[in-house]
Amino acid sequence: MKIIHKLSIGATLFALGLGSAAHAAETLKIGMVLPMSGPFSAYGQQILNGARLYLGQNGNKLGDRPVELLVKDDTGVAPEISKRAAQEFLVQDKVAILAGFGLTPSAFAVAPLSATAKVPMVVMNAATSSITTKSPYIVRTSMTLPQTTAPIATWAASNGIKKVYTVVADFGPGHDAEKQFVKTFTAAGGEIIGQVRTPVANPDFAPFLQKIKDSKPDAVFLFVPAGEQGVAFLKGYKERGLDTAGIRLISTGDLTDEDVIDAMGQAAVGVVTSMHYAEAHDSALNKAYTDSYYKAYPKKRPNFMSMAGYDGMHLIDAVLKKTGGDASGDKFIEAAKGLKLDSPRGAISIDPATRDIVQTIYIRKVERVGGKLQNVEFDHIPDFKDPGKQQ
């Protein structure tokens, strides 16, 4: 019996070895659903840049498996297109992993497909808190809006800001940001004297700005999708004299994203934001990352979206090394839970209970450094979980 037992163990190990070898030899197909055209195309390009950079640094392999990276354009806020793209990836291309997802409507549309097919889904930007609850196979490497909002609310209440007017985009992340800011700020003794939600596409900020100025808050809290909307808001904020009226502007880091900060010019200097990544983050890993990024993409600046794409591939790599190359849904997610990684943004981990990212959130101020506008960190909250799951 002992001999048979030993043979059984040996056979099992041999089978496992063959399984690992088979996985290693098989090309890993990853299907990325991203906004590559339309008003949010910069999101898709930055996420893809980060993902490709990681692959390039690792011999185009993840967990020792050669990778085929497939990309479909969902054009932005178009959930039916996102869903169709994911269906094609699963049915026609037989991808092992779905990834990308620049905006919340995209992630919401695809989540049920991930759940039904039991395929891992790595969210690399979409930031509504509840996304990871929509499929047990979702893991996120970006952030949630409550996670990046609560710290700026705490900072505001601790720095002489007593009355705030909130302005947020009228979709999931905006609602999350608004809810979390109000909760954290009022709990710290602050007062919300006005709230407005603006259209996701092409908002006209002019009437809102005048109303805010007339209300005389100490500050405006702003969340709009990273990109041109922030430039337009800041321009109006200056033109209507909110700054000279003593009304401060505070925001999540989407506002002063490196993709658009140069277009803001001097008007951005002094704006205080909270975020999990900045190009100016001072670490050896980030210097190596930014140097590599500029070498690969000399006309772009690395930003939080490129970082989420980079870390998304890093997560897949680390998970597959734990599973012996097995990307099946249950094994992938179990290996991802509690995973800890050293990232250019700082230490990150995956909360085993929520499959959401745990990370440091930094308080930053826009300054001109060496002739270049940068988000300069001056405070931080380490190991910060998404507070939106606790609401």
VEXDREN-2710 file (C-alpha; in Angstrom, 1 decimal):
% VEXDREN-2710
k/r/px/py/pz
1/MET/0.0/0.0/0.0
2/LYS/2.9/2.3/0.8
3/ILE/4.4/1.7/-2.6
4/ILE/1.0/2.4/-4.3
5/HIS/0.7/5.6/-2.2
6/LYS/4.1/6.8/-3.3
7/LEU/3.4/6.0/-6.9
8/SER/0.1/7.9/-6.6
9/ILE/1.9/11.0/-5.2
10/GLY/4.5/10.7/-7.9
11/ALA/1.9/10.4/-10.6
12/THR/0.0/13.4/-9.3
13/LEU/3.1/15.5/-9.2
14/PHE/4.0/14.3/-12.7
15/ALA/0.5/15.2/-13.9
16/LEU/0.8/18.6/-12.3
17/GLY/4.1/19.1/-13.9
18/LEU/2.7/18.2/-17.3
19/GLY/-0.2/20.6/-16.6
20/SER/2.2/23.5/-15.8
21/ALA/4.3/22.7/-18.9
22/ALA/1.2/22.6/-21.1
23/HIS/0.1/26.0/-19.7
24/ALA/3.5/27.4/-20.2
25/ALA/3.6/26.3/-23.8
26/GLU/0.1/27.7/-24.6
27/THR/-0.2/31.3/-25.8
28/LEU/-2.2/33.4/-23.3
29/LYS/-4.9/35.5/-25.1
30/ILE/-5.9/38.7/-23.3
31/GLY/-8.8/40.7/-24.7
32/MET/-8.7/44.4/-23.9
33/VAL/-11.9/46.4/-24.2
34/LEU/-10.9/50.0/-24.3
35/PRO/-12.1/53.4/-25.6
36/MET/-9.6/53.9/-28.5
37/SER/-11.7/56.5/-30.3
38/GLY/-14.0/59.2/-29.2
39/PRO/-13.8/61.7/-26.4
40/PHE/-12.1/59.2/-24.0
41/SER/-9.6/57.8/-26.4
42/ALA/-6.7/59.0/-24.3
43/TYR/-7.9/56.6/-21.6
44/GLY/-7.6/53.7/-23.8
45/GLN/-4.2/54.7/-25.3
46/GLN/-2.7/55.3/-21.9
47/ILE/-3.9/52.0/-20.4
48/LEU/-2.7/50.2/-23.5
49/ASN/0.7/52.0/-23.4
50/GLY/1.2/50.8/-19.8
51/ALA/0.2/47.2/-20.6
52/ARG/2.5/47.0/-23.6
53/LEU/5.4/48.5/-21.6
54/TYR/5.1/45.8/-19.0
55/LEU/4.9/43.1/-21.6
56/GLY/7.9/44.6/-23.5
57/GLN/10.0/44.6/-20.3
58/ASN/9.1/40.9/-19.7
59/GLY/9.8/39.3/-23.1
60/ASN/6.1/39.5/-24.0
61/LYS/5.4/36.7/-21.5
62/LEU/3.3/36.6/-18.3
63/GLY/3.8/33.7/-15.9
64/ASP/6.2/32.2/-18.5
65/ARG/3.4/32.1/-21.1
66/PRO/3.7/33.9/-24.4
67/VAL/1.0/36.6/-24.7
68/GLU/-1.3/37.7/-27.5
69/LEU/-2.8/41.0/-26.6
70/LEU/-6.0/41.7/-28.5
71/VAL/-7.8/45.1/-28.4
72/LYS/-11.3/46.2/-29.3
73/ASP/-12.5/49.8/-29.3
74/ASP/-15.7/50.4/-27.4
75/THR/-15.6/54.2/-28.2
76/GLY/-16.3/55.3/-24.6
77/VAL/-19.6/55.5/-22.9
78/ALA/-21.3/52.8/-25.0
79/PRO/-22.1/49.7/-22.9
80/GLU/-23.7/47.8/-25.8
81/ILE/-20.5/48.1/-27.8
82/SER/-18.4/47.1/-24.8
83/LYS/-20.6/44.0/-24.3
84/ARG/-20.5/43.0/-27.9
85/ALA/-16.7/43.4/-27.9
86/ALA/-16.3/41.1/-24.9
87/GLN/-18.7/38.5/-26.4
88/GLU/-16.6/38.4/-29.5
89/PHE/-13.5/38.0/-27.4
90/LEU/-15.0/35.1/-25.5
91/VAL/-16.8/33.3/-28.3
92/GLN/-14.6/33.9/-31.4
93/ASP/-11.2/34.6/-30.0
94/LYS/-11.3/32.3/-27.0
95/VAL/-9.5/34.8/-24.7
96/ALA/-8.5/33.6/-21.3
97/ILE/-8.6/37.0/-19.6
98/LEU/-10.7/40.1/-20.2
99/ALA/-9.0/43.4/-19.3
100/GLY/-9.1/47.2/-19.8
101/PHE/-12.4/49.0/-19.2
102/GLY/-11.9/52.7/-19.3
103/LEU/-15.3/53.7/-18.0
104/THR/-17.8/52.4/-15.5
105/PRO/-20.7/51.7/-18.1
106/SER/-18.3/49.4/-20.0
107/ALA/-17.3/47.4/-16.9
108/PHE/-20.9/47.1/-15.8
109/ALA/-22.0/45.8/-19.2
110/VAL/-19.2/43.1/-19.4
111/ALA/-19.3/41.9/-15.8
112/PRO/-22.2/39.5/-16.3
113/LEU/-20.3/37.9/-19.2
114/SER/-17.3/37.4/-16.9
115/ALA/-19.5/35.8/-14.3
116/THR/-21.3/33.4/-16.6
117/ALA/-18.1/32.4/-18.5
118/LYS/-16.0/32.3/-15.3
119/VAL/-13.3/34.3/-17.0
120/PRO/-11.1/36.7/-15.1
121/MET/-11.8/40.4/-15.7
122/VAL/-9.0/42.8/-14.8
123/VAL/-10.4/46.4/-14.5
124/MET/-7.8/49.0/-15.3
125/ASN/-9.6/52.2/-14.8
126/ALA/-13.4/52.2/-14.3
127/ALA/-13.8/53.5/-10.8
128/THR/-17.4/53.0/-9.4
129/SER/-17.0/51.3/-6.1
130/SER/-19.6/48.5/-6.8
131/ILE/-17.9/47.1/-9.9
132/THR/-16.1/44.3/-8.2
133/THR/-19.5/43.1/-6.8
134/LYS/-20.9/42.5/-10.3
135/SER/-18.8/39.4/-11.0
136/PRO/-16.8/37.1/-8.6
137/TYR/-14.1/37.0/-11.3
138/ILE/-13.3/40.8/-11.3
139/VAL/-10.1/42.2/-9.8
140/ARG/-9.2/45.9/-10.1
141/THR/-5.8/47.6/-10.4
142/SER/-6.8/51.2/-10.7
143/MET/-8.8/52.8/-7.9
144/THR/-12.3/53.7/-6.8
145/LEU/-13.6/57.2/-6.6
146/PRO/-14.4/56.9/-2.8
147/GLN/-10.9/55.8/-2.3
148/THR/-9.4/58.9/-3.9
149/THR/-12.1/61.2/-2.6
150/ALA/-12.1/60.6/1.1
151/PRO/-8.6/61.9/1.7
152/ILE/-9.1/65.3/0.0
153/ALA/-12.3/65.7/2.1
154/THR/-10.3/65.0/5.3
155/TRP/-7.5/67.4/4.2
156/ALA/-10.0/70.1/3.4
157/ALA/-11.7/69.9/6.8
158/SER/-8.3/70.1/8.5
159/ASN/-7.1/73.1/6.5
160/GLY/-9.6/75.8/7.1
161/ILE/-12.2/74.9/4.6
162/LYS/-15.6/74.9/6.3
163/LYS/-18.1/75.4/3.4
164/VAL/-18.0/73.5/0.1
165/TYR/-20.0/73.4/-3.1
166/THR/-19.7/70.0/-4.9
167/VAL/-19.6/69.6/-8.7
168/VAL/-19.5/66.1/-10.1
169/ALA/-20.2/64.4/-13.4
170/ASP/-23.6/62.7/-13.6
171/PHE/-22.6/59.0/-13.8
172/GLY/-21.5/56.2/-11.4
173/PRO/-18.0/57.5/-10.4
174/GLY/-19.3/61.1/-10.0
175/HIS/-22.1/59.8/-7.7
176/ASP/-19.5/57.8/-5.7
177/ALA/-17.2/60.9/-5.4
178/GLU/-20.1/63.1/-4.3
179/LYS/-21.4/60.7/-1.7
180/GLN/-18.0/60.0/-0.2
181/PHE/-17.0/63.7/-0.1
182/VAL/-20.2/64.7/1.6
183/LYS/-20.0/61.8/4.1
184/THR/-16.3/62.4/5.0
185/PHE/-16.4/66.2/5.0
186/THR/-19.6/66.6/7.1
187/ALA/-18.4/64.0/9.6
188/ALA/-15.4/66.2/10.1
189/GLY/-17.6/69.2/10.8
190/GLY/-17.8/70.7/7.3
191/GLU/-20.9/72.0/5.6
192/ILE/-22.1/71.3/2.0
193/ILE/-23.8/74.5/0.8
194/GLY/-24.7/73.3/-2.8
195/GLN/-24.4/70.4/-5.1
196/VAL/-24.7/70.0/-8.8
197/ARG/-24.3/67.1/-11.3
198/THR/-23.1/67.9/-14.8
199/PRO/-23.6/65.9/-18.0
200/VAL/-20.9/63.3/-18.7
201/ALA/-20.5/64.6/-22.3
202/ASN/-20.0/68.2/-23.3
203/PRO/-21.2/70.0/-20.1
204/ASP/-21.5/73.8/-20.1
205/PHE/-20.0/74.9/-16.8
206/ALA/-20.8/78.6/-17.1
207/PRO/-24.2/78.7/-15.4
208/PHE/-22.9/76.5/-12.5
209/LEU/-19.8/78.6/-12.0
210/GLN/-21.8/81.8/-11.5
211/LYS/-24.2/80.1/-9.1
212/ILE/-21.2/78.8/-7.1
213/LYS/-19.6/82.2/-7.0
214/ASP/-22.8/83.8/-5.7
215/SER/-23.0/81.1/-3.0
216/LYS/-19.6/82.1/-1.6
217/PRO/-18.2/78.7/-0.5
218/ASP/-14.7/78.4/0.9
219/ALA/-14.0/75.8/-1.9
220/VAL/-15.4/73.9/-4.8
221/PHE/-15.0/70.1/-4.8
222/LEU/-14.8/68.9/-8.4
223/PHE/-14.9/65.5/-10.0
224/VAL/-15.1/65.3/-13.8
225/PRO/-13.6/62.6/-16.0
226/ALA/-9.9/63.1/-16.7
227/GLY/-9.4/65.2/-19.9
228/GLU/-10.8/68.2/-21.6
229/GLN/-13.6/68.8/-19.1
230/GLY/-11.1/69.7/-16.4
231/VAL/-9.4/72.1/-18.6
232/ALA/-12.7/73.8/-19.5
233/PHE/-13.8/74.0/-15.8
234/LEU/-10.5/75.5/-14.7
235/LYS/-10.6/78.1/-17.5
236/GLY/-14.2/79.1/-16.4
237/TYR/-13.2/79.1/-12.8
238/LYS/-10.4/81.7/-13.6
239/GLU/-12.5/83.7/-16.1
240/ARG/-15.4/84.2/-13.6
241/GLY/-13.0/85.2/-10.9
242/LEU/-13.8/82.4/-8.4
243/ASP/-10.1/82.3/-7.5
244/THR/-9.9/86.0/-6.8
245/ALA/-13.1/85.7/-4.8
246/GLY/-11.1/83.4/-2.4
247/ILE/-12.9/80.2/-3.5
248/ARG/-10.4/77.4/-3.5
249/LEU/-10.5/74.5/-6.0
250/ILE/-10.0/70.9/-4.6
251/SER/-10.5/67.7/-6.6
252/THR/-9.5/64.1/-7.1
253/GLY/-6.4/63.8/-9.2
254/ASP/-8.4/63.2/-12.4
255/LEU/-8.5/67.0/-12.7
256/THR/-4.8/67.6/-13.0
257/ASP/-4.0/64.4/-14.9
258/GLU/-0.6/64.5/-16.6
259/ASP/-2.4/64.1/-20.0
260/VAL/-4.0/67.5/-19.6
261/ILE/-2.0/69.5/-17.0
262/ASP/0.2/71.2/-19.6
263/ALA/-3.0/72.5/-21.4
264/MET/-4.1/74.1/-18.1
265/GLY/-0.9/76.1/-17.9
266/GLN/-0.3/78.5/-15.0
267/ALA/-4.0/78.4/-13.9
268/ALA/-3.4/74.9/-12.5
269/VAL/-0.6/76.0/-10.1
270/GLY/-1.7/75.6/-6.5
271/VAL/-4.6/73.3/-7.1
272/VAL/-4.7/70.6/-4.4
273/THR/-5.8/67.1/-5.3
274/SER/-5.7/63.5/-3.9
275/MET/-4.7/60.6/-6.0
276/HIS/-2.8/57.3/-6.0
277/TYR/-0.2/58.1/-8.7
278/ALA/1.7/61.0/-10.0
279/GLU/4.5/61.2/-12.6
280/ALA/6.5/63.1/-9.9
281/HIS/6.3/60.3/-7.3
282/ASP/9.7/60.0/-5.7
283/SER/10.9/56.4/-5.8
284/ALA/13.5/54.4/-7.7
285/LEU/10.8/52.2/-9.2
286/ASN/8.9/55.2/-10.5
287/LYS/12.0/56.8/-12.0
288/ALA/12.7/53.5/-13.8
289/TYR/9.1/53.4/-15.0
290/THR/9.0/57.0/-16.2
291/ASP/12.3/56.7/-17.9
292/SER/11.1/53.6/-19.7
293/TYR/7.8/55.1/-20.6
294/TYR/9.3/58.2/-22.2
295/LYS/11.7/56.0/-24.1
296/ALA/8.8/54.0/-25.5
297/TYR/6.3/56.8/-25.9
298/PRO/8.3/60.1/-26.2
299/LYS/5.2/62.2/-27.0
300/LYS/3.1/61.1/-24.0
301/ARG/3.4/61.7/-20.2
302/PRO/2.9/58.7/-17.9
303/ASN/-0.3/59.0/-15.8
304/PHE/-2.5/57.0/-13.5
305/MET/-4.1/55.2/-16.4
306/SER/-0.9/54.0/-17.9
307/MET/0.1/52.9/-14.3
308/ALA/-3.1/50.8/-14.0
309/GLY/-2.4/49.1/-17.3
310/TYR/1.2/48.4/-16.3
311/ASP/0.1/47.1/-12.9
312/GLY/-2.7/45.1/-14.4
313/MET/-0.2/43.1/-16.5
314/HIS/2.0/42.9/-13.4
315/LEU/-0.9/41.4/-11.5
316/ILE/-1.6/38.8/-14.2
317/ASP/2.1/37.9/-14.3
318/ALA/2.3/37.4/-10.5
319/VAL/-1.0/35.4/-10.4
320/LEU/0.1/33.1/-13.2
321/LYS/3.4/32.5/-11.5
322/LYS/1.4/31.3/-8.5
323/THR/-0.9/29.1/-10.5
324/GLY/1.7/27.6/-12.7
325/GLY/0.3/29.4/-15.7
326/ASP/-3.4/28.4/-15.1
327/ALA/-5.6/31.3/-16.0
328/SER/-8.9/29.6/-15.2
329/GLY/-11.3/31.8/-13.3
330/ASP/-11.5/30.2/-9.9
331/LYS/-7.7/29.6/-9.7
332/PHE/-6.8/33.0/-11.0
333/ILE/-9.1/34.9/-8.5
334/GLU/-8.0/32.8/-5.5
335/ALA/-4.4/33.5/-6.4
336/ALA/-5.1/37.3/-6.8
337/LYS/-6.8/37.6/-3.4
338/GLY/-4.3/39.1/-0.9
339/LEU/-1.6/39.5/-3.6
340/LYS/1.1/42.1/-2.8
341/LEU/3.1/43.9/-5.4
342/ASP/5.8/46.6/-5.5
343/SER/4.6/49.2/-8.0
344/PRO/6.0/52.5/-9.2
345/ARG/3.1/54.1/-7.4
346/GLY/4.1/52.4/-4.1
347/ALA/3.1/49.2/-2.4
348/ILE/-0.2/47.8/-3.6
349/SER/-2.3/44.7/-2.7
350/ILE/-5.6/43.1/-3.5
351/ASP/-8.1/43.0/-0.7
352/PRO/-9.1/39.3/-0.4
353/ALA/-12.6/40.3/0.7
354/THR/-13.5/42.7/-2.2
355/ARG/-10.9/42.0/-4.9
356/ASP/-10.2/45.7/-5.0
357/ILE/-6.9/47.4/-4.8
358/VAL/-5.4/48.7/-1.5
359/GLN/-2.9/51.5/-1.9
360/THR/-1.4/54.7/-0.7
361/ILE/-3.4/57.9/-1.5
362/TYR/-1.3/61.0/-1.8
363/ILE/-2.3/64.7/-1.3
364/ARG/-0.6/66.8/-4.0
365/LYS/-0.3/70.3/-5.1
366/VAL/0.4/71.5/-8.6
367/GLU/3.8/73.1/-8.9
368/ARG/6.2/74.0/-11.6
369/VAL/9.2/71.8/-11.3
370/GLY/12.1/72.3/-13.7
371/GLY/9.8/74.3/-16.0
372/LYS/7.3/71.5/-16.0
373/LEU/3.9/71.3/-14.2
374/GLN/3.8/68.4/-11.8
375/ASN/1.6/67.0/-9.1
376/VAL/3.9/67.2/-6.1
377/GLU/3.0/65.0/-3.2
378/PHE/3.2/66.5/0.3
379/ASP/1.1/64.1/2.4
380/HIS/-0.2/60.5/2.2
381/ILE/-2.4/57.8/3.7
382/PRO/-0.9/54.4/3.3
383/ASP/-2.7/51.1/2.8
384/PHE/-6.0/52.8/2.1
385/LYS/-9.0/50.6/1.2
386/ASP/-12.0/51.6/-0.7
387/PRO/-14.3/53.2/1.8
388/GLY/-17.2/52.9/-0.6
389/LYS/-17.6/49.3/0.2
390/GLN/-18.3/50.3/3.8
391/GLN/-21.1/52.8/3.1
END
